[in-house]
Amino acid sequence: MAIIFQNARLVNPAQNLDMQGSVKVSRNGTIDTVVFAPETVPTGPDDRLIDMSGRILASGLFDMHCHFREPGQEYKETLETGSRAAVAGGFTGVALMPNTIPVIDGPLGAAYIRHNARDLPIDIEIIPAMTVESRGETLAPFGKLVSYGVKALSDDGRAVPDTKMMRLVFEYAANFDLLLIQHCEDASLSEDGVMNEGPYSAELGLKGIPEAAEIITLSRDLQLMEYLQRHKLNPPVSPPRYHVAHTSTRGSLDLVRQAKAKGLQVTCEVTPHHFTLTDQDLYEAAEKGNYIMKPPLASRENRDAILEALADGTVDAIATDHAPHARHEKECPPDQAAFGIIGLESSVGLTFSELVHTGRISEYRAIELLSSNPRKLMGLPPVLFEPGEAANFTLIDPEEGWTFTEDDIRSKSKNTPFLGRSMKGRVMGIYHKGVLHGLE
Ligand SMILES: [Zn+2]
């Protein structure tokens, strides 16, 4: 059965496309016809017609920062349950961080994930570790990983602590055109901190994480990049590309802005929880476990800096840092809670509620941050709305009001501070790999 998405707002930033139109998808999952208003696609008796009036047919969303916990912590999430969460959240693809048990730091681990992900409804990219077991002591086998189709590396959960090792990472990565994703945290400074260091941590008697912990690591890395670029000590095939994970402070965003102005290949992502919440929300929450994450929820001033950076183009992508944990790991005193929250099912709702409907960014920019930009950063081919291309769509009703509840969660874990939150803008479904999800 062919499917016709009629009268949609077609939004695909990879093609600079934002127009009213209709798309017909053949039964084999490829695009048959694309027409623009006032033209519509003629319907046959066997075609399924989906009226998209007032709705967006976007290029499939891609989340470049997820934790699906397999192998090793399947009680929190598996590749299968994580994929279901992605589908529910409107994502047709995700990239997985390597901090599983064991850490994915070589071809064997990458092969394991790829094999187990082969029949899932979404695309799964693997981001192996930069260093063996993410310990920051020995380089991971970059060359072997690249021959395996790997496009990005990260020791997410921690930064490479040793500066000389980080230099080696930059130099080796440059030879392979890899994206280096750094979780910027100076662990000697953040130590066993629980939340942002400030008046609220003092008030609660919780150990603080200074915002400088993020800024110091980022600033070190940028100094290294500049040094290596200036002195061409190891002439690279292409200059290293560096990406800041879950950027949370004004200082970091300023550094990214300056680095971009200098022509360094630096990009960054922010999470929905960091652009929505502050440490005051943690302070006021009765149950604090689901407000504990790394980097910690920041001060209002830093949150406002994130909103500015989203609007002015400094931020390249929105990523959820989807981090499932079991109830007992979150329903406990805050200084014993595991770090992180789930994010896939609430990402689009928060992006539209907090950014689009507040007038901070356009719907087009939202799709760019959620779809075309992360795909580009990950070195994936663009989604194209053209006949013969594979249909890869996210269907969004930008105006639908809804309340986020546990019924909306497909993840194995329910650790989110957003339960009961009213949102405006909702995912209707996805179309990917020849299957329509969400409009059954
Ligand atoms: Zn991280």
Residues whose N, C-alpha, C, O or C-beta is under 5 A from the ligand:
A	BS01	ZN	D156 G157 H183 A245 K294
